């Protein structure tokens, strides 16, 4: 794999990992459909993701996951399940996108970048939902869920159609998240 192809593949993985942080199954479904449509190329070891039965399973899981986030208090329960699942899904989509590079580098990048981005975003969504539950009694959570599902779809589509743009947005999102964390710690340190 040449350098440009590796950059595009890594960008695809980053974008899909970010999407996994918002919803676990939307990017897996998008990757399968994208591969089936010929928009992305999966290596031989990941070709199973574009099989009909796998796409159907991802579609069903997507419907259950998205629907579950609209049920008050079930959404908070789902966050405890989806946090580790998002990390695993982030590793999977990044590894699948990097198939063809040195296996050690493939898995290091997948675990650190893919899992790290998905986990960071998922933790941010869990904190946002907890704050929404505490301040609105759960009434505001469907709005949060809609924004998260929309962000997952957006990142998945961008990752497949314009992966470099998706990667730039992911890096920007991570910078904003780090700035917020630093700002909060400084504010807490002053009190």
C-alpha positions in Angstrom: 0.0 0.0 0.0 1.5 3.4 -1.0 1.6 6.3 1.4 -1.4 8.2 -0.1 -3.6 5.0 0.1 -2.4 4.5 3.7 -3.4 8.0 4.6 -6.8 7.7 3.0 -7.3 4.3 4.7 -6.3 5.7 8.1 -8.6 8.6 7.5 -11.5 6.2 6.8 -10.7 4.4 10.0 -10.6 7.6 12.1 -13.9 8.8 10.7 -15.7 5.5 11.2 -14.2 5.3 14.7 -15.6 8.7 15.6 -19.0 7.4 14.3 -18.6 4.4 16.6 -18.3 6.7 19.5 -21.7 8.2 18.8 -23.5 4.9 17.8 -21.8 1.5 17.7 -23.6 -0.2 14.8 -24.2 2.7 12.3 -20.6 2.8 11.1 -20.3 -1.0 11.0 -23.5 -1.1 8.8 -22.1 1.8 6.7 -18.8 0.0 6.2 -20.6 -3.2 5.1 -22.9 -1.3 2.7 -20.0 0.9 1.4 -17.9 -2.2 0.7 -20.9 -3.9 -1.0 -21.5 -0.8 -3.1 -17.8 -0.7 -4.1 -17.1 2.6 -2.3 -14.5 1.1 -0.1 -12.3 -2.0 -0.5 -12.0 -4.5 2.3 -9.2 -6.9 2.5 -9.8 -10.6 2.3 -9.9 -11.1 6.1 -12.6 -8.4 6.4 -14.7 -9.2 3.3 -17.3 -10.9 5.6 -18.5 -7.4 6.6 -20.1 -7.0 3.2 -22.0 -10.3 3.2 -25.8 -10.0 3.1 -26.4 -11.7 6.4 -23.9 -9.5 8.1 -25.4 -6.3 6.7 -28.8 -7.6 7.8 -27.5 -8.2 11.3 -25.9 -4.8 11.5 -29.1 -3.2 10.2 -31.2 -5.0 12.9 -28.6 -4.1 15.6 -28.6 -0.4 14.4 -32.4 -0.2 14.7 -32.4 -1.7 18.2 -29.6 0.6 19.3 -31.0 3.8 17.9 -34.5 2.9 19.2 -33.2 2.0 22.6 -31.7 5.5 23.0 -35.2 7.0 22.8 -36.5 5.1 25.8 -36.0 7.1 29.0 -33.5 5.5 31.4 -32.8 2.7 29.0 -30.6 5.2 27.2 -28.4 5.6 30.3 -28.2 1.8 30.7 -27.2 1.5 27.0 -24.3 3.8 27.7 -22.8 1.3 30.2 -23.0 -1.4 27.5 -22.0 0.7 24.5 -18.9 2.3 26.0 -16.7 -0.9 25.7 -18.6 -1.9 22.6 -17.7 1.4 20.9 -14.1 0.9 21.7 -14.1 -2.6 20.2 -16.1 -1.3 17.1 -13.6 1.6 16.7 -10.7 -0.9 16.7 -12.5 -3.2 14.2 -13.4 -0.4 11.6 -9.9 1.0 11.8 -8.2 -2.3 11.4 -10.5 -3.2 8.5 -9.7 0.0 6.8 -5.9 -0.5 7.3 -5.9 -4.1 6.0 -2.8 -4.3 3.8 -0.3 -2.5 5.9 2.2 -4.0 8.2 0.1 -6.1 10.7 1.9 -4.7 13.8 1.3 -1.1 12.6 -2.3 -2.0 11.6 -3.2 -3.2 15.1 -1.3 -0.5 17.0 -3.0 2.3 15.0 -6.4 0.5 15.4 -6.2 0.1 19.1 -4.6 3.4 20.0 -6.3 5.7 17.4 -9.5 3.8 16.5 -10.3 2.5 20.0 -9.1 5.8 21.6 -11.3 8.0 19.5 -14.4 5.9 19.7 -13.9 5.6 23.5 -13.3 9.3 24.0 -16.4 10.3 22.0 -18.6 7.6 23.7 -17.5 8.8 27.1 -18.4 12.3 26.1 -21.9 11.2 25.0 -22.4 9.3 28.2 -21.5 12.4 30.3 -23.8 14.5 28.1 -26.7 12.1 28.5 -26.1 11.9 32.3 -26.2 15.7 32.5 -29.4 15.8 30.4 -31.0 13.2 32.6 -30.0 15.1 35.7 -31.2 18.5 34.5 -34.3 17.5 32.5 -35.3 14.3 34.2 -34.7 12.5 31.0 -37.1 14.6 28.9 -34.2 16.2 27.0 -32.5 12.9 26.2 -34.4 12.2 22.9 -32.8 15.5 21.6 -29.4 14.3 22.7 -30.0 10.9 21.1 -31.1 12.5 17.8 -28.0 14.6 17.6 -25.7 11.6 18.4 -27.4 9.4 15.8 -27.1 12.2 13.3 -23.4 12.7 14.1 -22.8 9.0 13.7 -24.5 9.0 10.3 -22.6 12.2 9.2 -19.2 10.9 10.3 -19.8 7.5 8.7 -20.9 9.0 5.4 -18.0 11.5 5.4 -15.5 8.8 6.2 -16.7 6.7 3.3 -17.2 9.5 0.7 -14.5 12.0 1.7 -12.2 10.3 4.3 -9.6 13.1 4.6 -12.4 15.6 5.5 -13.7 13.2 8.1 -10.2 12.8 9.6 -9.8 16.6 9.8 -13.1 16.9 11.6 -12.2 14.1 14.0 -8.9 15.8 14.9 -10.8 19.1 15.4 -13.3 17.3 17.6 -10.5 15.8 19.7 -8.8 19.2 20.1 -12.1 20.7 21.3 -12.6 17.9 23.7 -9.1 18.2 25.2 -9.6 22.0 25.5 -12.9 21.5 27.4 -11.3 19.0 29.8 -8.3 21.3 30.4 -10.6 24.3 31.0 -12.8 22.3 33.4 -9.8 21.1 35.4 -8.4 24.6 35.6 -11.9 25.9 36.8 -12.1 23.2 39.4 -8.6 23.9 40.6 -9.5 27.5 41.3 -12.5 26.6 43.5 
